[in-house]
Every structure is written in structure tokens, then in C-alpha cells.
Amino acid sequence: MNNRCEWAANGPEIYKKYHDEEWGVPVYDDIRLFEFLVLESAQAGLSWLTILKRREGYRKAFAGFDPELVADFDEKKIAELMDDERIIRNSRKIKATINNAKAFLCIQKEFGSFSNYISWSGNYLCPHAGNRYGQRSCNIVLSSQRIAVLAKSDFYPFLNTINILFLWLNQTFLKRKNIVLL
């Protein structure tokens, strides 16, 4: 039997599938990285289960998580998204996603890809320890741009998801390579 993290072991099947197949697996593809930025930003103040259940809705609403397309969303598109029941209809989160797409593209231009920027580069600040689950005060440092919404308690889950930081190593059967233990 697999030794899953408690949140997955005691959660619904969608958690188990996410835990076993995606969580903590290194991600280098920029579209997937943008997907996780969008989803983690949308999750702020909500349960991850809520977001996982709406993931396909987000994929359709946000152009397959293509940051070039999302960066061009205008007020008309924002109004459409505010009526889209497949996603969390919060204007601040929707606008943050569009702004994040623009910042994401600036980073791609400067570093060749977002993956080049974030992957093992140390381009994030984690100034002090938080609770036992690793909810630390963090912000991503983006030369002259900032990713909106994704900060503080949302940042560590993002880094865990893409396996930049993996805080749960001793609790799970998912022992990945290239792990930074904190």
C-alpha cells in the first residue's frame, strides 16, 4: 500500500490521483508551469479540491493555459469569464491571471523560458520558517515584474507541486530526485 500524504490518503479519489501522478513531479514545460500558477492563484482562500474539480473549466476558459493568449484578454473577455460557471468568478483573480500572463511572457523573453527562470535557479525568496506544513512568507522575485496573487502561503504549494521544494519527503512514497529539503 502506498504511503500517501494525509491530505491525499484521507481525501477523495481526485486527490489521490493528483498526489500519485502530478504533485511533486518536476515540471519544465512553460504551459504546465503557467497552468499551476493559474490554479494556485485561483485557490487562494479556497480548498484545492474546489480548484481540482474546476481544472478542466479553467483550461477551457483560459485558452489551454497559453500565456500568450491569456495576456491578450480584454474587458469583454473578463466579462465573459465573470459569467463562466466553470471557474471561480472573482474579478480580482481573473485580472491577476491576465497580469500574471503578461509578467510570465516578460520572464520568458528575458530568460528564454519561465522554466529556465524558476527551475533550480533560486529566484525566489523564503526569508523565514512558518508552520510545520511549510507555509512560509515567500514571494517570487521577477526582475522588473511580479506575479500577482501567488505569494505567501500560495507560493510554497506551487514550488511543491512543480518539485522545486519538496517539504513532505518523509511523509510520502513519492521520493523524487533533485529535491531541496527545508
N, C-alpha and C positions, 0 to 999 in steps of 0.2 A: 504494500500500500504506500502511496506517495505521502510524503510529509509536507503537506501544503501549509502555507501561512494561515493563521487562524481565520482571517477575513475571507479567504477563499474556501477553506475547508468547511466552514460553517455557513457559507453563503449559497446562493442559488447556482445553478449549472452555468450560467453565463460568467460568473466569477471564476469558477473552476477552469473553464475553457480559456478565459483571458489569462489567468495565472499560469496555467500549464503551457500555453502556446505563445504568449506575447510578452508578458510582464518580465522585465529584466533581460530580455533578449536584445543584444546590441542592434542599434538602428543607425544606418548610414545613408539611407535614401532620403533626400530632402522632402519629397512629398509625404512620406511617412512621418518624418520629424515635424512637418507643419501640421499634419493630422493630430499628432499628440499635443502640440501647442494649442490647437483649437479646442480639443477635447478637455485638456486640463484647465484652460481658461474658462470654458463653459461650466466646468464642475464647481468652480468657486462658490461656496455656500450650499452646495447640493451634494447628494451622495454620488459616488462613482457608478453605482448601479443605475441611477437615473440616466446618466450620460451613456453608459454602455447600451442601454435599451434604445437610445435615440441615435446611436452612432451612424447607422445607415441613412437616417434622415439628415444628419449633418453632412454626410458625404454627398448626398444629392443637392442639398441646399447650398453648400459651399463648394460647388464646382469640382467635386472629386478631390478636395483639399489642394487644389492647384493655386499656389500663392499669386501667380501672375494674373489669373482670372479674378481671384478674390480681391486683389488690390484695386481692381477697376470697378468694384461695386459702387453704385451711386445711391442717391437718396431714394430713387424709385425702387431699387433692389432692396434697400433697407426696409422700405415699407412692405414689400412682398414678404421679406423674411419675418417681419413682425406678425404676419398673418399665417405663417407656416407652423402648423401644429407638430411637425416632426422634430422641431428643435426647441430649445429654451428661448422663449420670446422676450428677451431682455435687450433693450436698445443699447445699453452700455456695453454689454458683452458682444453684441453684433458689431458695433462700431469698433470695439477693441480688436476684434478678429480682423477687420479690414485694415486697421492701422498696423496690426501685427504682420499682416501680409506685406505691407509696404516696407516695414523695418526688415523683415525676412529677406526681401529682394535686395535691399541695400547691403545686407550682410553677404548674400550670395555674390553680389557684384564685387565687394571688397575682398572676399576670401575664396572665391571660386565656387563655394557651396556653403550651405549652412552646416552641413556635416563637417566640413573642414574646420569651420569655426568652433563648433561645440565639442566635437569628438576628441576627448582626451587632451584638450588644449588648456584647461584651467581657466577659461574665460567666464568664470562665474565666481561670485563672492559668497562665502559662507562664514561670516565673522564669529559666530558663537553657537555653542550647542544648545539644543532645545530639549524637548521631552524625549522619552525613550523610543518614540517612533520616528525620530529624525526630523520633526517639524521645526526646522531652523529658519532663522531670518536670512533669507537669500534673495538676491536679485541677479539677473543675468546682466553682464556688462556688454554693451553693444557700442563699440567705438563712439559713434555720434548718435546712435539710435537706441531706443529701448523697446523691448517687448512689453506691451501693456497687459495689465491684469495678472499675468503669470509672474507672481512674486511671492515671497514669504512662504506660506505653507503649501502653495501650489507648485513651487519650484522643485522641491525635493522629490515629490511624486513623479514629476516629469523626468528628472535625472535618473530615478529608479527605473521608470518604465523603459527608457532607452539604454539602460545599463551603463550610464556614466558613473553613477554612485549606486551601490547596492548595499543598503543598510540591513538587509534581512538575511544575510548569508547563513547564519547559524540556525535559522528557523525553517528553512525550506530545502527541498531536494534539488532546487534549481541552482546549482553551483556553476556559475558562469566564469569564463576566462576574462582577463583584463579588468579586474574589479578593484575599485578603490574603497577600502574599508574605513569607516569613520568611527 
